[in-house]
Amino acid sequence: MSRKPISQADVDKYWEIFSHHSHGNPKITGDQASTILRNSGLSDNQLAKIWDLADIDKDGDLDFEEFCVAMRLIYEVINGDLKSVPPRLPDWLVPETKAHLVQADSALTSGGETFERPGDDDDTPSLKDDFQWYMGPEDKRKYEGIYMANSGAHGQIAFAALNDLYSEINVPDTDITFAWNLVNPSRTQTIGKDQCIVFLHILNNRHEGYRIPRSVPASLRSSFEQNKINYDIESVKPPQRAGAPDRSTISGKKAAFGESYITRLGIGGSSSYKHSGTDFGATKDEDWEEVRLKRELADLEKKITDAEDAAEKRRNRGRHGAAGASKIALVKRELEQMLDYKRKELRSLEEGSGSIETGKSLKSVRDDLDMIKEQVDALEQHLRRREEVLRDVLREVEAEKATR
């Protein structure tokens, strides 16, 4: 694996792609990035692993730093520097601003230092720890019924609306409050349907003797924020002028970081940077195709070299292999001429000139490569047949010697 840091040229190119597809937002979603990532030709399983590695803060989206990490991992796999997607993010690819998150995650997954769970009193030692987030269809219908019966205006539900339920279940008030705070990290007066269903699921499991977990999975947390409208008028702050992100929020801090980061790159902040409006779909295809073509040419050169070595060994076995050797030399010259032609096309692609510039000949290049591979396979089959003929002749010679 190459340990070269991401170059300034790559950072500039990644920023162009990121800013175009995120539509100016500080983060890019999976839907927005799917076209870019799938242009690489990697499988969906590989891309999913790369996305999970790059999503260091586990919020379901990628900010600019995380996007750079994802793009670098993709190029490492395509170039062959990585034989497969690594199980963990390499240290040299961890952004400095997120090193603490990676260290914390590593400490948890490696069974390092453990912390006492707040709220676990000694008078409840019988609580079970194998809490399950999965909701069966019957349980979900029950939760939805409770929600529909108690929700208020705009489909929101307040904590006090479920007081009757609290009195009927065997759950301490402290755990009820803790569960509410888990699904309501913003500390709003009301919560929506998705949050309410998860809240009821936590209470139901606690009632059945399961310990309440310390956090909600990232996939559920992200669903809380989708299509969410804030109906608390007093909590809505007046909009700030452009170019001055609200540093009191997580998204505002990320936007401020992106602003300062781009300024350090010399591109300028939101007030000076103007997106060129380029469609990067075709550009990405050409980048992936160039890398793939180089690898195919390298494989072809290796096959030709192996065929030459095998042919040379067979030529040295005797006069009976002379006819096959002459044909091998002819095929070899044809392959070398074809290889020179492909090298010229690759240079045209790298220089952006010739017919490759339009991208229309990429398919013909791949077809030609397939034809060359077929020729190499035919050559190997011919050599095997000649070798069988040679063995037959040698057996006849030995039999003739034995009769004398």
N, C-alpha and C positions, 0 to 999 in steps of 0.2 A: 504494500500500500504506500502510495506517495504521501509524504507528510508536508507537502508544500502548503503554506497558508493560502487562503483565497485571495487571488490577485486583485489589484485595483480595477483592471479591465473587466474581470468577472463580476465584481461588485457593481460596477456601473451597468453591465448588461442585466444582472439580476434585478437591479432597481427598476430599470425600464420595464421589464416583464412584470414585476410585482405591482408597480404603480398602475400599469395599464389594466391588469386583470382584477385588481382589488378595487378599482374605481375610486382611488384616492383614499380609501379607508386604511387605518393603521394595521389591519389584519386581513388575511386572505382566507376564504373558506374552502372547504373541500370541493364544493361544486365549482367555485371559480377557478381552482387550480387543476381540476381533473383533466381538462384538455391539454394543458401544458405537460403534465406528468405522463399522460398516456402517449404523447408523441414520442417518448423515449423508447417505446417498444417493450418495456419491462412488463412483467405480468402484474395483475391487480394485487396478488398476494405480496409480491416484492414491494410494490408502491405503498401498500398499507403498512408494511413494516417500516419503510423509510419515513412515512408520515408520522408514525408513532414515535420513532427516534427523534425526529426533528421537533415535534411538539413537546418541548422540554417542560413548559409550565402546565401541560395537560389541560388546556382550556378548549380543545377541539379545533382551534384555528392556528394559523402560523403568522407571527409578525415577521418583519423583514429579516431579522437575524435568523430566525428559525427557517425561513424560506431559503436563505443562502445555504444553510446546512443541508436542507433537503436536496437542493439542486447539485451540491457538491457530491453528496452520496450517490445520486443517480449517475453522474459522470464517472465516479470511481468504479461503479459496477459495470457500466457499459464499456469502459476502457480496459476492463479486466484487472485493474489494480486491486479490486475486491472481487473474490470469486463468488461471494454471496453477501447478502445484507448482514452486517454484524449484529450479534445479539444485544450489544450495548453501544452507545455513541462513543467513538474514539475521543480520547482526551484532547487531542490537538484540534478537534472540530467544535469543542464546547465553547460558546461565546463567554467572554469574561463576565458579562453582566448576569449570566445564568448559571455560573459555576456552582453557586450555593444550592441551587435547586437540584442539580445533578448529584452533588455530594449528599444531600439529604435523602434523595431517592435511593442512592446506592447503600446508604447506611440502613435504610428500612428493609430493602430487598435482601441484603446480606446478613440479616439477623444481628445487626449491631446493637447499639444502645437502645434500650426500650424505655418507654415513659409510662408512668401510671396514668390510667384513664381517669379524667376528672368525673366525679359523680358516682364512681363505683365504691360503694360503702361496704364495710365488712359484714353488714347484716343481710347482704344478698349474695352469699357465696355460691348459691345453686344456679345462678343464671348461666345459660348456655352461650357459647361464643360463636357458633356456626350460623350467624345471621345470613339469611338468603334474600337477595334483592328481587328475585324472580317472583312475579305475581301470577297466580293461576287465574284462568278466566272467571271462575266463580268469585274469587276474592276481589278481582277488579270490578266486577259488576256490583258487588256489595259496597265497595268504596265509592263508586260513581253514584249509587243511590243515596248514600249519606251526603255526598257533596251537593247533589241536586236538591235535596230536602233542606239544606242549610245555607246555600249560597245566596248572596244578595244581588244588588245592582251590578251590572256589567260582568256577572259571573265570578265576582270576587267573594271570598269568605274570610271573616274575621276570627281571631282566636276565641273570643267569647261566644261565638255562635255555636261552638261545640261543647259548651259547658255540661249539657246533659250527658253527652257521651263520656266525658271525663269521669263523671260520678259513677258510671256503670262498669268501668274497666278497672282492673287491678294494676294500675300504673301510678307511681308516685308523682306528685306535682312537679318535682324537679326534673324528672325524666320527660314529662310532657313538654315542659318549657324547653328543655334541651333539644327534643325532636323538632319543635317548632322553629327554633333557631337554625337547625341543620338545613331545613328546606327554605328558610327565609333569611339568607345571609345579608340581604339589604336592609333588614329590620323595618320592613314596611308594615302598615297597620293591617293589610289584608294580603292574601295570596291567591293565586289562580288555581285552575283545575288540576294541572299536572302536579303542582306542589302539594295540593291538598291530598291527592291520591297517594303520593309517596309518604306524606305525613301520617295518614291513616294506616298505611302498610307498616310503618315503623311502630306505631302504637299497638297494632294488632300483634306483631311479633313480640313486643315487650310484654304484652298481656299473657302471651303463651310461654313466657319464660326465657326469651332470648335477649341478650345484652344489646343495647343500642350501639351501633357502630359510631366511630368518631367522625366520620365524614361520609358524604354522599358521592357516588361514582361520578366521574367527569361527564359521562354521557347523559346522566340525569340532570346534572347541574346546567349543562348547555340547553337542555330542553326547557328549563325554567325560563330562560331568557328569550326563547324564540317567540316572535309575534306578541311580545308582552307590551301592554299599554299601561302607562302610569296614570291612574285616575285620581291620585292625591294631588290636587292643584297646589296646595301650599308647599309641597316638596319639590315642585318643578322650579328650577332656577332659570333666570333669564339667559338667553343665549349669549355666549361670549363672542367677541369679534374674532374673525378668522386670523389664524396665525398665533393664537394665544390659548393652547390647550389647557383644560382644567386639570391641574396637577393633583387635585384631591381625589381623583378616581383612577382606577387601574388603566382604563383605556386612555385617559388623559395623559397619564405618565408615559404610556407607550408611545402616544403621539408626540409628546415632547421629546422623548428619546430619539424617535425617528427624525424629527426636525433637526435636532442637534447633530445627529449622525450624518445626515445628508449635507449639512453645512460644512462639517469637517471634511467631507469628500470633495468639497469645492463645487458641488452642484447647486447649492443654494437651498433655502427653506421653501415653505409653501408659497411665500410671496414672490419668489423669483423663479422657481422651477416651472417650466411649461412642458407638458407632455407632448411629444411629437405626434402622437396618434397613430403610430405604426402598428400594423397587424403582425404579431410575432409568430403566428402559427406556421407560416411557410418557412421562416428563418429557423425555427426550432427543428422542423423536419429536415432541413438541409444539414444542420449541425449533427443530428442523430445519424443521418445517412452517411455523412463523411466519416464519422467514427466507425460505423459498422462496415463501410467499404474498406477502410484501412485494415480492419481485422480479417475480413474475408481475403484480401490480397495477401496478407501475411500467411494465412492458412494455405493458400494456393501455392505460394513460394515453397513452403515446407513440403507439400505433397510432391511438387516437381523435384525437389532435392532428393527426397526419399526414393522417387521413381528412378532418378539418375543413378543413385547408389546401387539400387537393386539390379538395374540393367547392366551396370559395369561388372557386378559380380557374376551375372549369368553369361556375359560375353567371354569371360575368362575361363569358362568351363570346357570349351572346345569348339571345334569347327562347326558342330551341329547347331550352335546357337547364332551363327553368323547372320543368317537370313532374318531372324527375329531382331538382332541388334541393329541391322540397317533400318528396319521399320521403326524401331524405337527412336533412332536418331532423327528420322523424318518427323515423327510425332513430337519429339522434343523441340525441334526448330519451330514447328507450328505453335506449340504452347508458349515458347519464348517470345515469338512475335505477338501473340495475343496478350501476353503479360506486359510487354512494352506498350502496347496500345492502351491497356487498362491503366498503366502508370501515367500515361499522358492525360487520360481523362481525369484521373485523380488530381493531377497538378492543375488542370483547368478548373476543377471544382474548388480547390484551395485558393486559386488566384481570382476566381469569380469571372472567368472568361470562357468563350467558346459556347458550344451547345449546352453544356452542363449548367450554364448560368440560369437558364429557364427552368431547370429541374425536370424537363421532359425526358431526358435520357437516363435517368436513374433506374427506371424499370428495365431498359434495354441492357444496362450494365449488369443488373442482377441476373437477367436471362442469359447473358454471355457467360457470366461466372458459372451458372448452372450447367451450361453446355461444356465449359472447360472441365468441370468436375466429372461430367459424364465421359468425356474423352479420356481423362486420367483413369477412371474406373475401367473403361474398355481396354486401355493400354495394359493395366495390371492383369486383366483377364487373359489378354493375348499372351503376355509373358508366362502366365501359369500354364497355358496350353502348350507353349513352346517347351517349357520345362518338362512337362509330361512326355512330349515327343522325345526329348533328349534322354530321359530316363529309359524309355522303351529301346532306343538305339543302343544305349550302354548295356542294357540287359541282353540284347541280341549279340553284341560284341563279346560279352562275357560267355554267353552260351557257345558262340563259335570257337572261342579259345578253349573251352572245356572239351569240345569234340575232337580237337587236334591232338 
